[in-house]
Amino acid sequence: MLQRMIKKMLYVLLNKDKALPAPSSKEEEFLSELQTAFRELPVLKTKNLLPSEAEWVNNMNRLRSLVLNHNPREFLRWGVISGTMFVAKARYILTELNYVKQRTDWDTRWRTAIKESPTGHPLPYLFYPDSSGNLIHHAYHVAQFEEKTGAHIHNTDYVFEFGGGYGSMCRLFFNLGFHGKYIIFDLPSFSALQRYFLKAIGLPVHSLDTFIKSKTGVICLSDIEQLKLLITDHIEVSNSMFIATWSISEAPITIRDSVLSLTSEFKSFLLAYQEKFGEVNNVDFFSKWKDTNRAIIWHNWQIKHIPGNNYLVGKKADNS
């Protein structure tokens, strides 16, 4: 009991509201772009939707209202974000932090990579205030991928992430030395939020035309036809990586099939999924899917500290 009280007091002290500094002129510009993008998005209807679909529609409507009527510079403190895409203080984060800290390259690579940015006013992690629970969580995913496959993400030329949250995983890749081109595909409201966050932390965020011509940077898409055009006509897939952590496993089967078909020639994969979502048995789904791509050396295992969830990572053999 005493230990719990001390932890709670420390957490309160760490997360006392501090006045944010005045935004720079550049950030004011990014905020204006964000609010314009949300103003153009319609309020979505929930009538006749399945409960799981209605929940996401309500989340998007709530996010729209918050962006237009509150301070987006504090979006990581909003319940609609912390409840869906920002892991703040889950018990398993300490397990994941300890794993990353015991790596031989902790001091030379990971310590700097997980230093949190003030953008969005994130909650610091109680046991490591230089970072956040969410950024540590993403670092653990990447560390697991690298350990199992022997690959290093900075050697990848292209990344396609399905469902990128607010852009935190993308940020981590660039922090870890990735210098290629990064595609995030998501719903329109989240794409707008990703563009704001990634621009605010200094990453180059492109339009479709400039992304095609560039050598590095990010594009945030929500149009499936643009995504197909980019991957089939403008991306060298032989050194590309696909990421979907608890996103493709929550998508309808038709969307899963459409997106996953674009990755058949990719070199490496980092996925995490819950064993069941709605009526879908994800264990069966991903078992069948990975068997369609036998060029990949797959690793599929249960996440012991998050019961009911699994990793699926893989990479083509170097001589393939």
N, C-alpha and C positions, 0 to 999 in steps of 0.2 A: 504493500500500500504506500509506504513512504517513498519507495523508488518511483512509483507511478506519479506521485505528487511532485517530486523533484523534476521528473521529465516534463510534466505539464507546465511547471513554472518556467523551466528553461525554454520551452517552446514559445510560451507567451512573450518572454523577454526577447527572444530572437526575432519574433514576428510583430513586434510593436510597430504600429504605423509610423513610418518616417515620411516626411514631406518629400515628394519627388522634386528633383530640380526642374527648372523651367525647360520645356522642350526646345531643342535647337530649331533653326529655320528649316533644316532638312527634315527633321522629324515632324514638324508641323505640316510639311508637304505630304509626307507619307500618311499622316493621320487624315488629311483631307481626302487623299485618294481612297483610303479605306472606307471612310464614311460615304463617299460618293458611290463606291461599289455596292455598299449595303443598301443605300437608298434606292438603287436601281433594281434590287432583288425584291420580288413580290412576297407578301405574307402568304405562306403556304397553307392549304386546307388539309385537315386531318380526317374528313368524313370518308367513310368506307375503307379506311386503311387498316391493315393488321396492327395489333398493339405495338409490335417491335418497330414497324415503319412509322406509326404515329408518334412514338417516343422521339425518334430522330427528327421528324418534322417539327415537333414542339421545341426541340433543342435549337434547331436552326432559327425558328421564329424568335425564341428567347434571345439568342445571340444577336440577331438583327436589332432587336429593341435595345439591348445593352450598348451595342456599338453606336447607335444613333442618339441615345439619351444619357449615356454615362461616359466615364473617362476610359477610352480604350487603352490608355497607357498602363492600366491596371488589370488588363483582361485575364491574366493568370490567377487573379484572386476571385474571379467570378465562378459561381457554383456550376454553371453550365460547362465551363472548361475543366474545373477540378474534378467534376464528376464523370467526365468522358475521356479526357486526354492528358491530364496532368496528375501524375502519381506524386503525392506530397509526403506522406508519412506512413505508408504501408510498412508493416513489420518486416517484410522480406527485403526491404531496401538495404538494411544493415548487412544482411547476408551477401547481397550483390556488391556492396561497397567493399567489404572485406575481400571478396574474390578479386576485384579489380586491383585493390591495393597490394595484393600479394604477388602480382605479376612482376616479372623482372624488369619490365619497361615502364613501371608505374611512374618513377621520377622523370624519365626522359620523354614520356609520351602522354600517359593518361592523366596525370595530375593537372597539367595545363589544359588538356582537352575538355575536362569536365568542370572547369571554372565557369560558374554561371554568369550570364549577362543580366544587367538590370532591366532590360527590355521586357515589358509586360508585368514588372514588379512581382517576380516569382517568390514563393516561400522558400527560404533556405532550409536545407536538411539539418535536423537537430544535431546529428552526430558528425556532420561535416558541413559547416555553414558556408564554405566556399562554393558549394554546389547545391543542387536541388535533387529531391528524390527522383524526379522525372529524368533528369540528365544522367544520373547514376544508373537508372533502370535501362536507358538506351545504351549506355556504355557496356553494361553487362551483356546485352544482346550481341553487340559487335564483338566483344571479347570471346564469347562462346562460339560465334561464327569462325573467328580467326583460329581459335584453338582446334576446333574440330576439322577444319578444312586445310589448315596450313597456309591459307591465303592472307594477304594484307590488303585492306581496302584501298590504300593509296595507290596500289598498282592497277586499279580498275579504271577504265576510261569512261564508262557510262553507268549511271544508276537510274533505275525506274522504281519509285516507291508508290505503292497503291495505298491511299489513305494516310496522308502525312501529318495528321494532327495539326499543330500550328507551325511546324517546320523544325522541331527540335532535333530529330534524327538527321535531317539534312545538315543542320548547323554542326552537329557532332562530326559528321564525315569530313567536312572542311576543316574543322579543328584538328582532326587526326591526320591531315596531310593530303586529303583527296583534292585533286586539281582538275578533274574532268567535268562532265556535264551531267546534271542531276534533274530528272523529271519527277514531279509530284503530281499524281492524279487524284482528285478529290471532288467533293461536292462544291458548288460555286461559292458558298459562304466561307467554307474552310480554305478554299484557294485564295480568296481575298485576304483572309487573316494571315495565311502563310506569306503572301507577298509583302504585307506590312511588316511582319516580324523579321523576315530575312533581309529586307531592305534596311530596316532599323539597326540591325547588327552588322551591316556593312557588306553583305554578300551581293554579287551582281545578279539581279533578277531580270530576266529577259522577256520580251514579246516573242511570238513564234518566229518572226523573220530574223530578229537579232540572235535568237538562240541557235538557229540553223547555221548562221555564219560564225558564231563565236567558238572559241576553243575551251571555254570554261564558263560556269555559271549555272543558274537555276531557272526552270520554267515551271509554273504552277498552272495546271490544266484542269478543266472540268468538262471538256468536249471530247467525247470518245472518238469522233472522226479525226480530230486534230491529233489525238494520241496515236491512232493507227497510222496516220500519215507520217508522223515523226519517226516512229519505230520501224516501219517498213521501208521508208525511203531515205531517211537521213541519219540513222543510227547504225554504227558498226557493232552488231550484236555479239560478235565473237568474244569481246571482252567487256560484256555488260553484266550487271547484277540486278536482281529483282528482290525487293524488300516488301514484306507485308506482315506487320506484327499486329495480330488481332484485328485485321481489317478485311482481308479477302475472306476470312472465315466467318464474317458477319454479313457478307454480301449475298444477294440472291444468286441462285445457281446460274441463271442466264448471264449475269454480269461476271461471275467467276470464270465461266467458260470463255467469254469474250476476251477478258483481260489475260487470262493464263495462256490462251492460244498465241498471244503476241510474244511470249517469253520462251517459246520452244527451243530457240537456238542460243539462249543466254548461257553465260559461262558459270554463274554462281547465284545462289539463292539463300535468303535469310527470311524464314517465316516463323511465326508463333501463332498458335491457335488454341481455342478452347475445345474440349472434346465433343461438345454438343452445343449447337446454337439453334434455338427454335426446334423445328422438326428435323433438322439436318444432323446426321452423325458425321462429324468432321474427321474422326479417326478413319472411317471408311473412305470418305471423300478424298482425303489427301494421300491415303495409301494407294488408291487407284490412280490418282493423278501422277504421283511420282513414278509409278510403274510405266507410264507412257513416255518417260524420258530416261532411258537406261544409259545414256551417255554420262549422266551425272552420278557421282559417288555420293549417296545420300546418308544422312545421319538424322534419325528420328527418335526422340526420347522425351519422357515425361519430365516436367520441371518440378522437382521434388518440393521446392519451397513455395510453389504456387499450384497446389493440387488441382487436378482436372484440366491442366493446360500442358501443351507440348511444344517443343521446338522441332522444326524441320529445316535443316540446312544442307547445302550440297555444293559441289563444284565439279566441273569436268576434270578428268585426269589431264595432267599437263601435256601428255603426248597425244591427246585426242583432238 
